[in-house]
Amino acid sequence: MGDSVNINAVLYKPLDIRLEHRDIPKPGKGQVQLRMQKVGICGSDVHYWQHGAIGDFILRAPMVLGHEASGVVSEVGEGVTELKVGDRVAIEPGEPCRCCVHCKSGRYNLCPGMQFCATPPYDGNLARFYCHAADFCYKLPDHVTMEEGALLEPLSVGVHACTRAGVALGNTVLICGAGPIGLVNLVTAKAMGAYKVLVTDVDENRLNAAKSLGADYTVNVAGKSVEDNVKIIVDAIGEVDVSIECSGVESSVHTGVYSTKPGGVLQLVGLGSPFASLPIVNATVREVDIRGTFRYANCYPKALAMVASGKVNVKPLITHRFTLKQTLDAFNTALSKESQSIKVMIDCSGDH
């Protein structure tokens, strides 16, 4: 049955995920058909499930969820020569137009025509079968697992953020937020040569996860003022070269500004309120560069090299596993604070 039925996890409206059968898609020119293997649940998936929108991206029609994914090539479309049936691949979930000024300059993550999995109106890949552009599928070495392939997506967020921030050998780094994105920034910063990394959060379990992944210091910022937290951070590690803010919480952004040394960088990754106050004078007179980040571009090969070489171990990020038919249970686990989940992984292979 798993070989012939294409089950998809479809979001119809907030709090309404349905498993439905769809026709098995055929690959178009330049595409490959993929028998999906592993799909991780991202915070954006949970947000669409709960609220039906993220900013200007609003669910207006049923949408297949999922974008952190790996699969096995099951058919190749016209013109595809770099992949063959049976290849195991990680799937970079965004396909840009390739023609605009942003694409041509290499910053295709800023392409206004980007078609990104599970971002309305485009379907994701939480399904048995899915078709994708072959040039955005990356063949996995035999020793890299399908779960690691799926985790290249969040890891690429860390690669892009640390690259934008200029993390370099010998740097001291503050990471605000120990959720999945904070943790991939932690392992990326360490792999890029950061000397000391301090991670903050309000959840002790997540801080313990950060310690296990190589954080040199952790600070629980719950119930403390920005001033008190800055003092604790600076006393521990000094004013940092780079702060990477992964929570989107306004007070955490303030902590990042004040903890960064003159001439340093505050890298914004987490998305919170559309508008927030900022200690802009403090940042300006100390020449603290405040930089934005959006997804990633040209980061999958680097992320794959980090995992394949053993420089980064992403396996501990996975705390819970479910089958495609257990999708609703998987989403409830990802949402629940009691579950203490970090990354919930869904097996789409149909072997269950």
Disulfide bonds with the S-S distance in Angstrom:
none
